[in-house]
Amino acid sequence: MTKKPTFLPWFIIPATFTALGLVVAMFAVMQFSVRAYIPGSLDVGGFTLANFNGLFKKIYADAFINTVMLSAKTAIFGLLMSYPLAYALVRTRTTWIKSTILIIAITPLFLGEVVRTYSWIIVLGNSGFLNSLLLAMGLINKPIQFMFTQTGVVVALVHVTMPIMVMMLATALSHINPDYEKAATSLGAGPIRTLLTVTIPLSIPGIVSSLTTAFAWTFSAFATPQLIGGGRVSTVATMVYQLGFSSMNFPFAAALSIAGLILTILLLMALKRMSRFIHAMGEH
């Protein structure tokens, strides 16, 4: 009989306690979402579903739409930026180039999201690095408004999600046998056709995983939309903050959180179904 590893419980027990903590926290949020709000008090009232009815107001519907759009744009632009880096990281044979790409990709992870967001405030501000450079080059006559816009938020969020996307894509690309690409080349396919017909289809699992991770991460992002958006780019996370800590309406904030979680799960399920369809099409 094979003896079970003695260290296994040391991994299972902490994970179990963490899972229980998450379940308890989620239960607390759920029970707050069906309690009545008492203005001017931190106490909550009795059972009610009025909090969920209020989610259909235009201001909250816009927040959901903005969040989905931000998440989709961040995932798509993050993929377009991360895929070439991941491909170069896996395929290059020069050690110093591989090391440089790896450092560029991983270094942002050593900084907190708030620190990275503040660095983008310096870059995107009206007197920031980017506008100063464009003005000095004579490409623009007045500063471009990047701050407090959805464009600025997307730029900062892409930077936040890129390190993880690069690592996930590089893992997927590393499992592709280079002989497949060589075979396509020997049959007359050029570099672009080889990329489109061989490399990308074989890396679809990594593409889907990175898109899903970036989408879910962005959907719950708070610091970047709050600091870069300055309250003018409303998302589910910023609305929850405003309701909970400005209005002290914790029941409605909890209902908004639950609705956001449900929407995220539904969108990820739809993305998973779509990825299966694309994978099936690729096999044919």
C-alpha positions in Angstrom: 0.0 0.0 0.0 1.2 3.5 -0.8 1.5 5.7 2.1 -0.4 9.0 1.9 1.8 12.1 2.1 1.9 13.5 5.6 2.2 17.1 4.5 -1.2 16.9 2.6 -3.3 18.0 5.6 -1.2 21.1 6.0 -2.4 22.2 2.6 -6.0 21.1 3.0 -6.8 22.5 6.4 -5.8 26.2 5.6 -7.7 25.9 2.3 -10.8 24.6 4.1 -10.7 27.5 6.6 -10.3 30.0 3.8 -13.3 28.5 1.9 -15.4 28.6 5.0 -14.5 32.2 5.6 -15.5 33.1 2.0 -18.8 31.2 2.5 -19.6 33.0 5.7 -18.7 36.4 4.2 -20.9 35.7 1.1 -23.8 34.6 3.4 -23.5 37.9 5.3 -23.6 39.9 2.1 -26.7 37.9 0.9 -28.6 38.4 4.2 -27.8 42.1 4.1 -29.2 42.3 0.5 -32.7 41.3 1.6 -32.9 43.6 4.6 -34.5 47.0 4.7 -32.4 50.2 4.8 -33.0 52.5 7.8 -31.9 56.1 6.8 -29.5 57.6 9.3 -28.8 54.3 11.1 -26.3 51.5 10.6 -29.0 49.0 11.8 -31.1 47.2 9.1 -34.8 46.5 9.0 -36.8 43.4 8.2 -37.0 41.2 5.1 -37.5 42.9 1.8 -36.9 42.5 -1.9 -37.1 46.2 -2.6 -33.3 46.5 -2.9 -33.3 44.3 -6.0 -36.1 46.2 -7.6 -34.1 49.4 -7.3 -31.3 47.9 -9.5 -33.4 48.6 -12.6 -33.0 52.4 -12.2 -31.0 54.0 -15.1 -28.1 55.0 -12.9 -27.4 51.4 -11.8 -28.2 49.9 -15.2 -25.6 52.3 -16.7 -23.1 51.2 -14.1 -23.6 47.6 -15.1 -23.2 48.4 -18.8 -20.1 50.5 -18.2 -18.6 47.7 -16.1 -19.2 45.1 -18.8 -17.8 47.4 -21.5 -14.7 48.2 -19.5 -14.1 44.5 -18.8 -14.6 43.5 -22.4 -12.3 46.3 -23.7 -9.6 45.6 -21.1 -9.7 41.9 -21.9 -9.5 42.4 -25.7 -6.8 45.1 -25.7 -4.9 43.2 -23.0 -4.9 40.2 -25.3 -3.7 42.2 -28.2 -0.8 43.6 -26.1 0.0 40.4 -24.3 0.0 37.9 -27.1 3.1 39.3 -29.0 5.0 39.5 -25.7 4.1 36.0 -24.7 5.0 34.7 -28.2 8.4 36.4 -28.1 9.0 35.2 -24.6 8.4 31.5 -25.7 9.9 31.5 -29.2 13.0 33.7 -28.8 16.3 31.9 -28.4 18.4 34.8 -27.1 18.7 34.6 -23.4 19.0 38.3 -22.7 15.9 39.1 -24.8 13.9 36.4 -23.0 15.1 37.7 -19.6 14.2 41.3 -20.6 10.7 40.3 -21.7 10.2 38.3 -18.5 11.3 41.2 -16.3 9.0 43.7 -18.2 6.1 41.3 -17.8 6.5 40.3 -14.2 7.9 43.6 -12.6 4.4 45.3 -12.3 3.3 42.4 -10.1 5.7 43.6 -7.4 3.8 46.9 -7.2 0.3 47.3 -5.7 -2.6 48.2 -7.9 -2.9 51.6 -6.2 0.7 52.4 -6.8 0.4 51.5 -10.5 -2.8 53.5 -10.8 -1.1 56.6 -9.3 1.7 56.2 -11.8 -0.8 56.3 -14.6 -2.3 59.5 -13.1 1.2 61.1 -13.5 1.4 59.8 -17.1 -2.2 60.6 -18.3 -2.8 64.0 -16.5 -3.2 67.2 -18.5 0.3 68.2 -17.4 1.5 64.6 -17.4 4.2 62.8 -19.3 2.1 61.8 -22.3 0.5 65.2 -22.9 3.8 67.0 -22.3 5.5 64.8 -24.9 2.8 65.3 -27.5 2.8 69.1 -26.9 6.6 69.2 -27.2 6.5 67.2 -30.5 3.9 69.6 -31.8 1.4 66.8 -32.5 -1.4 68.5 -30.4 -2.2 72.1 -29.6 -3.8 71.5 -26.2 -3.7 68.6 -23.7 -5.9 65.6 -24.5 -8.3 64.7 -21.7 -7.3 61.2 -20.6 -8.2 61.5 -17.0 -11.8 60.9 -15.8 -12.6 59.2 -19.1 -13.3 55.5 -20.0 -10.2 55.5 -22.3 -7.9 56.4 -19.4 -9.5 53.8 -17.2 -9.1 51.1 -19.9 -5.4 52.0 -20.4 -4.6 51.7 -16.7 -6.6 48.4 -16.4 -4.8 46.9 -19.4 -1.5 47.6 -17.6 -2.9 46.0 -14.4 -4.0 42.8 -16.1 -1.2 42.3 -18.7 1.3 40.5 -16.4 -1.1 37.7 -15.7 -2.3 37.5 -19.3 1.3 37.3 -20.5 2.1 34.4 -18.1 -1.1 32.5 -19.1 -0.5 32.9 -22.8 3.1 32.0 -22.5 2.2 28.8 -20.7 -0.2 27.9 -23.5 2.2 28.8 -26.3 5.0 26.7 -24.6 2.9 23.6 -25.1 2.7 24.0 -28.9 5.2 21.9 -30.7 7.3 24.2 -33.0 7.4 21.4 -35.5 3.8 22.2 -36.4 4.8 25.7 -37.4 7.8 24.4 -39.3 5.5 22.0 -41.2 3.2 24.8 -42.2 6.2 26.8 -43.4 7.5 23.9 -45.4 4.1 23.6 -47.1 4.3 27.2 -48.3 2.6 29.1 -45.5 4.1 32.5 -44.7 4.7 33.7 -41.1 1.3 35.5 -40.9 -0.7 32.6 -42.3 1.2 30.2 -40.0 0.3 32.4 -37.0 -3.4 32.6 -38.0 -3.9 29.0 -39.0 -1.6 27.1 -36.7 -0.3 29.0 -33.7 -3.5 30.9 -32.7 -5.9 28.0 -33.0 -3.6 25.8 -30.9 -3.3 28.5 -28.3 -7.1 29.0 -27.9 -7.2 27.4 -24.4 -4.7 30.0 -23.2 -6.5 32.8 -25.0 -9.8 31.9 -23.4 -8.3 31.5 -19.9 -6.5 34.9 -20.1 -9.6 36.6 -21.5 -11.8 35.1 -18.7 -9.3 36.0 -16.0 -8.9 39.6 -17.3 -12.7 40.1 -17.6 -13.5 38.8 -14.1 -10.6 40.8 -12.6 -11.6 44.0 -14.3 -15.3 43.5 -13.4 -14.5 43.7 -9.7 -11.7 46.3 -10.0 -12.2 49.3 -7.7 -9.0 51.4 -7.2 -8.3 52.0 -10.9 -11.8 53.1 -12.0 -12.1 55.2 -8.8 -8.8 57.0 -9.1 -8.5 57.3 -12.9 -12.2 57.8 -13.5 -12.6 60.3 -10.6 -16.2 59.3 -10.1 -17.2 60.1 -13.7 -16.8 56.5 -14.9 -19.3 54.6 -12.9 -18.8 50.8 -12.3 -20.4 48.3 -10.1 -17.5 48.4 -7.6 -17.5 52.2 -7.4 -21.3 52.3 -6.9 -21.0 49.8 -4.1 -18.4 52.0 -2.5 -20.5 55.1 -2.8 -23.6 53.4 -1.5 -21.9 51.7 1.4 -19.5 54.3 2.6 -21.0 57.6 1.5 -24.8 56.9 1.9 -24.3 54.1 4.5 -27.0 52.1 2.5 -25.4 48.7 3.1 -28.4 46.7 2.2 -28.6 48.2 -1.3 -24.8 48.0 -1.7 -25.1 44.3 -0.8 -27.9 43.8 -3.4 -25.7 45.5 -6.0 -22.8 43.2 -5.1 -24.9 40.1 -5.4 -26.3 41.3 -8.8 -22.8 42.0 -10.0 -21.6 38.5 -8.9 -24.5 36.8 -10.7 -23.9 38.8 -13.9 -20.2 37.9 -13.8 -21.0 34.2 -13.5 -23.5 34.4 -16.3 -21.1 36.2 -18.6 -18.3 33.8 -17.8 -20.6 30.8 -18.5 -21.5 32.4 -21.9 -17.8 32.9 -22.7 -17.1 29.3 -21.8 -19.8 28.1 -24.1 -18.5 30.4 -26.9 -15.0 29.1 -26.4 -16.2 25.5 -26.7 -18.0 26.4 -30.0 -14.8 28.1 -31.4 -12.7 25.1 -30.3 -15.2 22.7 -32.0 -15.1 24.8 -35.2 -11.3 24.7 -35.2 -11.3 20.9 -35.0 -13.5 20.8 -38.2 
